Amino acid sequence: MDKNQKINCTVTSCKYNKNQEQECSLEQIIVTPIQDCKTKQPDESMCSSYHYDEKK
């Protein structure tokens, strides 16, 4: 089942961010928990697909 999702992103230092559109250019991202997260807060996860763009 194709979902045709759009991944919005404002992290300009990531090499997958299409800055003009503020979108992630990856077809999928991996979201992982931060160490021992039990807080039930939105910031207990992070994008593991992030890669620093050395060109910026």
PDB file as gemmi writes it, atoms N, CA and C in Angstrom:
CRYST1    1.000    1.000    1.000  90.00  90.00  90.00 P 1                      
ATOM      1  N   MET A   1       0.844  -1.188   0.000  1.00  0.00           N  
ATOM      2  CA  MET A   1       0.000   0.000   0.000  1.00  0.00           C  
ATOM      3  C   MET A   1       0.887   1.249   0.000  1.00  0.00           C  
ATOM      4  N   ASP A   2       0.857   2.011  -1.062  1.00  0.00           N  
ATOM      5  CA  ASP A   2       1.617   3.253  -1.136  1.00  0.00           C  
ATOM      6  C   ASP A   2       0.852   4.362  -0.444  1.00  0.00           C  
ATOM      7  N   LYS A   3       1.542   5.080   0.422  1.00  0.00           N  
ATOM      8  CA  LYS A   3       0.883   6.159   1.165  1.00  0.00           C  
ATOM      9  C   LYS A   3       1.142   7.524   0.564  1.00  0.00           C  
ATOM     10  N   ASN A   4       2.223   7.648  -0.219  1.00  0.00           N  
ATOM     11  CA  ASN A   4       2.537   8.927  -0.847  1.00  0.00           C  
ATOM     12  C   ASN A   4       2.637  10.048   0.183  1.00  0.00           C  
ATOM     13  N   GLN A   5       3.407   9.812   1.229  1.00  0.00           N  
ATOM     14  CA  GLN A   5       3.556  10.790   2.299  1.00  0.00           C  
ATOM     15  C   GLN A   5       4.583  11.850   1.955  1.00  0.00           C  
ATOM     16  N   LYS A   6       4.420  12.986   2.555  1.00  0.00           N  
ATOM     17  CA  LYS A   6       5.369  14.088   2.428  1.00  0.00           C  
ATOM     18  C   LYS A   6       6.032  14.271   3.788  1.00  0.00           C  
ATOM     19  N   ILE A   7       7.354  14.348   3.793  1.00  0.00           N  
ATOM     20  CA  ILE A   7       8.086  14.536   5.042  1.00  0.00           C  
ATOM     21  C   ILE A   7       8.582  15.969   5.084  1.00  0.00           C  
ATOM     22  N   ASN A   8       7.992  16.784   5.919  1.00  0.00           N  
ATOM     23  CA  ASN A   8       8.419  18.167   6.073  1.00  0.00           C  
ATOM     24  C   ASN A   8       9.652  18.212   6.965  1.00  0.00           C  
ATOM     25  N   CYS A   9      10.538  19.155   6.674  1.00  0.00           N  
ATOM     26  CA  CYS A   9      11.772  19.266   7.457  1.00  0.00           C  
ATOM     27  C   CYS A   9      12.291  20.700   7.423  1.00  0.00           C  
ATOM     28  N   THR A  10      12.627  21.223   8.581  1.00  0.00           N  
ATOM     29  CA  THR A  10      13.207  22.564   8.667  1.00  0.00           C  
ATOM     30  C   THR A  10      14.642  22.521   9.196  1.00  0.00           C  
ATOM     31  N   VAL A  11      15.233  21.337   9.245  1.00  0.00           N  
ATOM     32  CA  VAL A  11      16.608  21.178   9.715  1.00  0.00           C  
ATOM     33  C   VAL A  11      17.538  21.449   8.539  1.00  0.00           C  
ATOM     34  N   THR A  12      17.975  22.668   8.409  1.00  0.00           N  
ATOM     35  CA  THR A  12      18.742  23.083   7.232  1.00  0.00           C  
ATOM     36  C   THR A  12      20.132  22.468   7.167  1.00  0.00           C  
ATOM     37  N   SER A  13      20.663  21.964   8.272  1.00  0.00           N  
ATOM     38  CA  SER A  13      21.984  21.351   8.254  1.00  0.00           C  
ATOM     39  C   SER A  13      21.972  19.914   7.731  1.00  0.00           C  
ATOM     40  N   CYS A  14      20.795  19.344   7.521  1.00  0.00           N  
ATOM     41  CA  CYS A  14      20.702  17.968   7.031  1.00  0.00           C  
ATOM     42  C   CYS A  14      20.846  17.941   5.513  1.00  0.00           C  
ATOM     43  N   LYS A  15      21.664  17.019   5.018  1.00  0.00           N  
ATOM     44  CA  LYS A  15      21.900  16.966   3.578  1.00  0.00           C  
ATOM     45  C   LYS A  15      20.677  16.497   2.797  1.00  0.00           C  
ATOM     46  N   TYR A  16      19.673  15.932   3.455  1.00  0.00           N  
ATOM     47  CA  TYR A  16      18.455  15.482   2.775  1.00  0.00           C  
ATOM     48  C   TYR A  16      17.358  16.547   2.743  1.00  0.00           C  
ATOM     49  N   ASN A  17      17.623  17.680   3.343  1.00  0.00           N  
ATOM     50  CA  ASN A  17      16.628  18.746   3.363  1.00  0.00           C  
ATOM     51  C   ASN A  17      16.681  19.539   2.056  1.00  0.00           C  
ATOM     52  N   LYS A  18      15.549  19.588   1.367  1.00  0.00           N  
ATOM     53  CA  LYS A  18      15.438  20.464   0.198  1.00  0.00           C  
ATOM     54  C   LYS A  18      15.009  21.819   0.750  1.00  0.00           C  
ATOM     55  N   ASN A  19      15.981  22.693   0.971  1.00  0.00           N  
ATOM     56  CA  ASN A  19      15.764  23.928   1.728  1.00  0.00           C  
ATOM     57  C   ASN A  19      14.662  24.824   1.198  1.00  0.00           C  
ATOM     58  N   GLN A  20      14.561  24.976  -0.083  1.00  0.00           N  
ATOM     59  CA  GLN A  20      13.533  25.865  -0.631  1.00  0.00           C  
ATOM     60  C   GLN A  20      12.129  25.351  -0.309  1.00  0.00           C  
ATOM     61  N   GLU A  21      11.954  24.045  -0.378  1.00  0.00           N  
ATOM     62  CA  GLU A  21      10.645  23.445  -0.124  1.00  0.00           C  
ATOM     63  C   GLU A  21      10.436  23.041   1.335  1.00  0.00           C  
ATOM     64  N   GLN A  22      11.517  23.030   2.116  1.00  0.00           N  
ATOM     65  CA  GLN A  22      11.507  22.548   3.499  1.00  0.00           C  
ATOM     66  C   GLN A  22      10.912  21.147   3.570  1.00  0.00           C  
ATOM     67  N   GLU A  23      11.437  20.265   2.718  1.00  0.00           N  
ATOM     68  CA  GLU A  23      11.011  18.874   2.658  1.00  0.00           C  
ATOM     69  C   GLU A  23      12.230  17.965   2.736  1.00  0.00           C  
ATOM     70  N   CYS A  24      12.016  16.765   3.244  1.00  0.00           N  
ATOM     71  CA  CYS A  24      13.049  15.738   3.252  1.00  0.00           C  
ATOM     72  C   CYS A  24      13.009  15.027   1.904  1.00  0.00           C  
ATOM     73  N   SER A  25      14.168  14.844   1.297  1.00  0.00           N  
ATOM     74  CA  SER A  25      14.225  14.202  -0.006  1.00  0.00           C  
ATOM     75  C   SER A  25      14.242  12.675   0.062  1.00  0.00           C  
ATOM     76  N   LEU A  26      14.325  12.105   1.262  1.00  0.00           N  
ATOM     77  CA  LEU A  26      14.296  10.655   1.405  1.00  0.00           C  
ATOM     78  C   LEU A  26      12.874  10.123   1.224  1.00  0.00           C  
ATOM     79  N   GLU A  27      12.771   8.890   0.746  1.00  0.00           N  
ATOM     80  CA  GLU A  27      11.450   8.271   0.623  1.00  0.00           C  
ATOM     81  C   GLU A  27      10.923   7.809   1.967  1.00  0.00           C  
ATOM     82  N   GLN A  28      11.830   7.550   2.886  1.00  0.00           N  
ATOM     83  CA  GLN A  28      11.443   7.175   4.238  1.00  0.00           C  
ATOM     84  C   GLN A  28      12.505   7.669   5.206  1.00  0.00           C  
ATOM     85  N   ILE A  29      12.133   7.844   6.454  1.00  0.00           N  
ATOM     86  CA  ILE A  29      13.098   8.202   7.492  1.00  0.00           C  
ATOM     87  C   ILE A  29      13.000   7.170   8.614  1.00  0.00           C  
ATOM     88  N   ILE A  30      14.047   7.095   9.401  1.00  0.00           N  
ATOM     89  CA  ILE A  30      14.066   6.202  10.557  1.00  0.00           C  
ATOM     90  C   ILE A  30      14.000   7.072  11.811  1.00  0.00           C  
ATOM     91  N   VAL A  31      13.017   6.806  12.644  1.00  0.00           N  
ATOM     92  CA  VAL A  31      12.851   7.531  13.903  1.00  0.00           C  
ATOM     93  C   VAL A  31      13.189   6.567  15.026  1.00  0.00           C  
ATOM     94  N   THR A  32      14.081   6.997  15.910  1.00  0.00           N  
ATOM     95  CA  THR A  32      14.505   6.140  17.014  1.00  0.00           C  
ATOM     96  C   THR A  32      14.368   6.873  18.341  1.00  0.00           C  
ATOM     97  N   PRO A  33      14.214   6.131  19.424  1.00  0.00           N  
ATOM     98  CA  PRO A  33      14.121   6.776  20.726  1.00  0.00           C  
ATOM     99  C   PRO A  33      15.485   7.232  21.207  1.00  0.00           C  
ATOM    100  N   ILE A  34      15.467   8.273  22.002  1.00  0.00           N  
ATOM    101  CA  ILE A  34      16.673   8.714  22.697  1.00  0.00           C  
ATOM    102  C   ILE A  34      16.862   7.745  23.867  1.00  0.00           C  
ATOM    103  N   GLN A  35      18.080   7.569  24.323  1.00  0.00           N  
ATOM    104  CA  GLN A  35      18.390   6.595  25.370  1.00  0.00           C  
ATOM    105  C   GLN A  35      17.372   6.572  26.496  1.00  0.00           C  
ATOM    106  N   ASP A  36      16.924   5.385  26.805  1.00  0.00           N  
ATOM    107  CA  ASP A  36      16.027   5.131  27.945  1.00  0.00           C  
ATOM    108  C   ASP A  36      14.862   6.114  28.043  1.00  0.00           C  
ATOM    109  N   CYS A  37      14.216   6.388  26.930  1.00  0.00           N  
ATOM    110  CA  CYS A  37      13.131   7.362  26.967  1.00  0.00           C  
ATOM    111  C   CYS A  37      11.882   6.760  27.602  1.00  0.00           C  
ATOM    112  N   LYS A  38      11.422   7.399  28.622  1.00  0.00           N  
ATOM    113  CA  LYS A  38      10.198   7.000  29.305  1.00  0.00           C  
ATOM    114  C   LYS A  38       9.375   8.230  29.686  1.00  0.00           C  
ATOM    115  N   THR A  39       9.687   9.354  29.079  1.00  0.00           N  
ATOM    116  CA  THR A  39       9.057  10.609  29.470  1.00  0.00           C  
ATOM    117  C   THR A  39       7.686  10.825  28.852  1.00  0.00           C  
ATOM    118  N   LYS A  40       7.419  10.136  27.737  1.00  0.00           N  
ATOM    119  CA  LYS A  40       6.171  10.306  26.994  1.00  0.00           C  
ATOM    120  C   LYS A  40       6.013  11.724  26.446  1.00  0.00           C  
ATOM    121  N   GLN A  41       7.150  12.344  26.140  1.00  0.00           N  
ATOM    122  CA  GLN A  41       7.178  13.676  25.561  1.00  0.00           C  
ATOM    123  C   GLN A  41       7.609  13.589  24.099  1.00  0.00           C  
ATOM    124  N   PRO A  42       7.221  14.549  23.268  1.00  0.00           N  
ATOM    125  CA  PRO A  42       7.565  14.486  21.851  1.00  0.00           C  
ATOM    126  C   PRO A  42       9.056  14.497  21.558  1.00  0.00           C  
ATOM    127  N   ASP A  43       9.854  15.059  22.443  1.00  0.00           N  
ATOM    128  CA  ASP A  43      11.286  15.145  22.179  1.00  0.00           C  
ATOM    129  C   ASP A  43      12.067  13.907  22.619  1.00  0.00           C  
ATOM    130  N   GLU A  44      11.380  12.816  22.923  1.00  0.00           N  
ATOM    131  CA  GLU A  44      12.078  11.602  23.300  1.00  0.00           C  
ATOM    132  C   GLU A  44      12.500  10.765  22.089  1.00  0.00           C  
ATOM    133  N   SER A  45      12.239  11.270  20.900  1.00  0.00           N  
ATOM    134  CA  SER A  45      12.668  10.570  19.694  1.00  0.00           C  
ATOM    135  C   SER A  45      13.474  11.515  18.806  1.00  0.00           C  
ATOM    136  N   MET A  46      14.189  10.922  17.865  1.00  0.00           N  
ATOM    137  CA  MET A  46      14.992  11.729  16.961  1.00  0.00           C  
ATOM    138  C   MET A  46      15.063  11.058  15.592  1.00  0.00           C  
ATOM    139  N   CYS A  47      15.406  11.828  14.594  1.00  0.00           N  
ATOM    140  CA  CYS A  47      15.526  11.310  13.241  1.00  0.00           C  
ATOM    141  C   CYS A  47      16.901  10.679  13.071  1.00  0.00           C  
ATOM    142  N   SER A  48      16.935   9.385  12.931  1.00  0.00           N  
ATOM    143  CA  SER A  48      18.209   8.686  12.744  1.00  0.00           C  
ATOM    144  C   SER A  48      18.684   8.732  11.305  1.00  0.00           C  
ATOM    145  N   SER A  49      17.888   9.259  10.428  1.00  0.00           N  
ATOM    146  CA  SER A  49      18.273   9.375   9.021  1.00  0.00           C  
ATOM    147  C   SER A  49      19.069  10.649   8.761  1.00  0.00           C  
ATOM    148  N   TYR A  50      19.207  11.487   9.768  1.00  0.00           N  
ATOM    149  CA  TYR A  50      19.921  12.759   9.633  1.00  0.00           C  
ATOM    150  C   TYR A  50      21.379  12.538   9.248  1.00  0.00           C  
ATOM    151  N   HIS A  51      21.845  13.316   8.282  1.00  0.00           N  
ATOM    152  CA  HIS A  51      23.262  13.356   7.929  1.00  0.00           C  
ATOM    153  C   HIS A  51      23.644  14.814   7.698  1.00  0.00           C  
ATOM    154  N   TYR A  52      24.717  15.227   8.335  1.00  0.00           N  
ATOM    155  CA  TYR A  52      25.193  16.605   8.220  1.00  0.00           C  
ATOM    156  C   TYR A  52      25.644  16.914   6.802  1.00  0.00           C  
ATOM    157  N   ASP A  53      25.217  18.034   6.303  1.00  0.00           N  
ATOM    158  CA  ASP A  53      25.603  18.468   4.960  1.00  0.00           C  
ATOM    159  C   ASP A  53      26.834  19.347   5.066  1.00  0.00           C  
ATOM    160  N   GLU A  54      27.982  18.814   4.696  1.00  0.00           N  
ATOM    161  CA  GLU A  54      29.239  19.547   4.824  1.00  0.00           C  
ATOM    162  C   GLU A  54      29.361  20.677   3.805  1.00  0.00           C  
ATOM    163  N   LYS A  55      28.488  20.732   2.830  1.00  0.00           N  
ATOM    164  CA  LYS A  55      28.528  21.773   1.809  1.00  0.00           C  
ATOM    165  C   LYS A  55      27.908  23.065   2.298  1.00  0.00           C  
ATOM    166  N   LYS A  56      27.173  23.017   3.375  1.00  0.00           N  
ATOM    167  CA  LYS A  56      26.482  24.221   3.860  1.00  0.00           C  
ATOM    168  C   LYS A  56      27.295  24.934   4.894  1.00  0.00           C  
TER     169      LYS A  56                                                      
END                                                                             
